[in-house]
Amino acid sequence: MQEIHKFCKSLPRDEKFRLRDQIERCSSSVCDNIAEGYTAYYYKEKVKGFHVARKEAGETQNHIRKLSGKDYLDPVRSQDWVEEYEEVIRGINGYIRYIREKKGARRNGEGNRVIRTSDNGETSLKGQLDLKPDTLISTP
């Protein structure tokens, strides 16, 4: 992001409120949305922040390609930046997957839940849960 902002200072004046403004805002937004998603408390807010960050990273890649297409940016440097943002997107996808797996583990009883089995063999648990026989814990 900082490289992009530094580079944008060298763009022609007529691009100031066109491509320059767009790429500066979307590249900054990637970091902002990652931070927002990471610090969110609720699952849906976390995932939403990371999805927005991923879209902004894709938009930044598109603007980088535009800079190259207009001959403002060297094609090699352009490709390097696009690949760096591809790494960011992969990292975001990995973190979203991690959050989903973590949520799924809780939902499937792998968290801190205890399932009580009474003497007559009935199980009781508050809330909905997909129970598997090997997750039952017999307690008095």
N, C-alpha and C positions, 0 to 999 in steps of 0.2 A: 504494500500500500504506500509506504513512504517513497519507494522508488517511483511509483506512478505519479504521486503528487509532485515530486521533484522534476520528473520529466515533463509534466504538464505545463510547467512554467515556461518551457521553451516553445510551446505551441503558438501558432500565429494568433494575433489578437482577435481575428474574426471567429475563431473557434472557442473563445472564452466562455460564451454562454450556450454553446452547443455541445460538442463532444467533450471538451475539457470539464465542464460542469458535471456532465453525466458520469464520466469515468471516476472523477474525484468522489462524487457522492456514493456511487455504488461500491467502490472499493473500500471506502470508510465504513459503509453499512455492513459489510461482511463481518468485520471485527466487532462492531457494535451489537449485531444480532447474535453472534456467538456468545458474547459476554452476557447479553440479556437472557439467552436460553440457558446458559450454564447456571446463572444465579436464580432462575425461576424456581419456585417451590413446587408447583403442581406439574404433573407429568405432561399434560396437554400444552401448557405454556412452554415447557422446556422444548418439546418436539417442534412446536410452532416456531420458536426462535431459531432453531437449527434449520428448519425448512426454508425460512426466509433468508437466512445466511447463505444457504446453498444456492438459492435462486439469484441472489445478489452476486455471488461468485461467478455464476454462469453469465450474468449480464456483464460483469467486468471482463470476462474472456471475450465476449462479443465486441465490446468497445476496444479492446486491445487489437483485435483483428481489423477493426475499422481504421485504427491509427496506422496499422501496417498497410492496409489497402489504399489509404490516402498518401502513402509515402512519407508519413511523419515519423514512423518508427521502423528501424531496421528489422527485416524479417526474422533474423536469428534471435534478436532480443525479444521480439514479439512472441516467437515460439517458446522461448524460455519462460516468459511471464505466463503464457497460457498453460504451460505444463506445471508451473508452480501453483496456479489456481486449481488445476486438476488434482494436485496433491491435497489442497485444502478441501476440495469437494469430497475426496476419498476419506479424509479424516472426519469430516462432518458426518458422512454416511456411516462410518464405523462407530461414531459416538451415538448416533441415533439408534443403531442396532444394539449397542450396549445397553442403552436406556430401556429399549423395548424388552430385551432379554431379562433385565433386572426386574422390570414390572411383571413380566410373565412368570418369573420365579416366585414372586410374592403371591400372584394370583393362583398359582398351582400348588400352594401350600409349602413351598420350599423356604418360606420366610420364618417368622417367629411364631407361627400358629401351632396350637396343640389341639388335636382332635381327641375328645374324651369318649371312651367306650364304657358303657355301664355293664353291670354284671349280666344283664340279659342280652348283651350283644348289640344294643342300639348305639349309634354314634350321634353325637350332637356337636354342632358347630354353628356359630353365628355368621351370617353372610353366605354368599354363594361361592362355591369352590368346586372345581372339577376334582373329585376324589379318585385316587388310585389305591388299590389294596395295599401296596407297600408303603403308603404314606400314613397309615393309621398307627396311632400310638395308644396303647392300652394303659390307662392310668386309673387308680382307684378313686 
